[in-house]
Amino acid sequence: MAEEAGASAAAAVVGGDAKMTMVVGVDESEHSYYALQWTLLHFFSPGQLQQYGLVVVTAKPTAASAVGLAGPGAADVLPFVDADLKRSSLRVIEKAKELCAQVSDAVFEVVEGDARNVLCEAVERHHAEMLVVGNHGYGAIKRAVLGSVSDYCTHHAHCTVMIVKKPKHKH
């Protein structure tokens, strides 16, 4: 359920040849914005032949999953939580659009669901050759508790998955 999308990047044509498609997953973290910026620098620099169509995807969790409430009062809270999640998703996409200003045919999507599934489904929907995600740098315990989008995608996405890790600054 894409709330916003342009023409399919899979159908983009360069010199009579169809471009391959690259999906980049973004969220509100600095790690995902770094991954997007790294991708733009290395694959979409101005003056460089564009071999890929760019699809930027963010996942909007369902209000029920974000709240995790059950009981009589939960239904009253859900519309407010959903509105806040929509605003947050739109902020993510707006920042991504600003970063992608040099890519004229980029496609931007907000899709409701768990990020792991949303990204793998976007790969299938756009017939992507590559999926790019950032790495939050969680340790093994935190990753086991929270789950890792990048780990999940490396095992379930039917394309090459590139995990862009933000370098740690040395003092």
C-alpha positions in Angstrom: 0.0 0.0 0.0 2.2 2.8 -1.2 0.9 6.1 -0.1 3.2 8.0 -2.5 4.9 6.7 -5.6 6.0 7.9 -9.0 6.3 5.9 -12.2 8.0 2.6 -11.6 11.7 2.9 -11.5 11.9 -0.5 -13.1 10.5 0.9 -16.3 13.1 3.8 -16.5 14.9 3.9 -19.7 18.5 5.1 -20.5 19.6 5.2 -24.1 17.0 2.6 -25.1 18.0 0.2 -22.3 15.9 -0.3 -19.1 17.7 0.7 -15.9 18.2 -1.8 -13.1 16.4 -0.9 -9.9 17.9 -0.1 -6.5 15.7 0.0 -3.4 17.0 2.0 -0.4 15.3 1.6 3.0 15.2 4.6 5.2 13.8 5.4 8.6 14.4 8.3 11.0 17.8 7.2 12.1 21.1 8.9 11.1 22.4 5.4 10.0 19.7 5.1 7.3 20.3 8.7 6.1 24.0 7.9 6.0 23.3 4.8 3.9 21.2 6.9 1.5 23.9 9.6 1.2 26.6 6.9 0.6 24.4 5.3 -2.1 23.8 8.7 -3.8 27.6 9.5 -3.7 28.6 6.2 -5.2 25.8 5.4 -7.6 24.0 8.7 -8.4 26.6 11.4 -8.6 25.8 14.2 -11.0 27.5 13.6 -14.4 27.7 9.9 -13.8 25.8 7.5 -16.1 22.8 6.4 -14.1 22.7 2.6 -14.3 20.0 2.3 -11.6 16.5 3.6 -11.0 16.2 4.7 -7.4 13.3 3.7 -5.1 13.4 5.0 -1.5 11.1 3.2 0.9 10.1 3.8 4.5 7.9 1.6 6.6 5.1 3.0 8.7 4.3 0.7 11.6 0.7 0.0 12.3 -0.7 2.0 15.2 -1.6 -1.2 17.0 1.9 -2.6 16.8 3.5 0.7 17.9 1.2 1.0 20.9 1.0 -2.7 21.8 -2.1 -2.0 23.9 -5.1 -4.2 24.5 -8.2 -3.4 26.4 -11.0 -0.9 26.3 -8.9 2.3 26.1 -6.7 1.2 23.2 -9.2 2.0 20.5 -9.3 5.6 21.7 -5.6 6.1 21.4 -5.0 4.4 18.1 -6.1 7.3 15.8 -3.7 9.7 17.5 -0.8 7.2 17.3 -1.6 6.5 13.6 -1.6 10.2 12.8 1.7 10.7 14.6 3.2 7.7 12.7 2.0 9.2 9.4 3.6 12.6 10.2 6.9 10.8 11.2 6.9 8.8 7.9 6.3 11.9 5.8 9.2 13.7 7.6 11.4 10.8 6.7 10.4 10.9 3.0 10.7 14.7 2.9 14.3 14.5 4.2 15.0 11.7 1.7 13.6 13.9 -1.1 16.0 16.7 -0.1 18.9 14.3 -0.1 17.9 12.9 -3.5 17.5 16.2 -5.3 20.0 15.3 -8.0 18.0 12.1 -8.9 15.2 13.4 -11.1 13.3 10.1 -11.5 13.6 8.8 -7.9 10.5 7.1 -6.5 9.5 7.6 -2.9 7.1 5.3 -1.0 5.6 5.1 2.5 4.3 1.6 3.1 2.5 0.4 6.2 4.0 -2.7 7.9 7.1 -4.1 9.5 10.2 -2.7 7.9 11.6 -6.2 7.3 8.6 -7.3 5.3 8.1 -3.9 3.6 11.6 -3.8 2.2 11.5 -7.4 0.9 8.1 -6.8 -0.7 9.4 -3.6 -2.3 12.3 -5.6 -3.8 9.8 -8.0 -5.3 7.3 -5.3 -6.4 10.0 -3.2 -8.2 12.0 -6.3 -9.4 15.1 -4.7 -7.8 18.6 -5.9 -8.4 19.9 -4.3 -5.1 18.6 -3.4 -1.7 20.5 -0.9 0.4 20.0 -0.6 4.2 21.9 1.1 7.0 23.3 -0.6 10.0 22.4 0.7 13.5 25.4 -1.0 15.0 23.5 -2.8 17.7 25.3 -5.5 19.7 24.3 -9.1 19.6 21.9 -9.0 22.6 20.1 -5.9 21.4 19.9 -7.2 17.9 18.4 -10.5 19.2 15.8 -8.7 21.3 14.8 -6.0 18.7 15.5 -8.0 15.6 17.7 -6.7 12.8 16.2 -5.4 9.6 19.5 -5.9 7.7 19.9 -9.5 9.0 16.4 -10.3 7.9 16.8 -8.8 4.5 20.1 -10.6 3.8 18.3 -13.9 4.3 14.9 -13.1 2.7 15.3 -10.4 0.0 15.6 -12.0 -3.5 18.4 -9.6 -4.6 21.9 -8.4 -3.6 21.7 -6.7 -0.2 24.2 -4.0 0.6 24.5 -3.0 4.3 26.1 0.5 4.7 27.8 0.9 8.0 28.5 4.4 9.3 32.1 4.7 10.3 32.9 5.3 13.9 34.7 8.6 14.5 38.1 8.1 16.2 39.2 10.8 18.7 
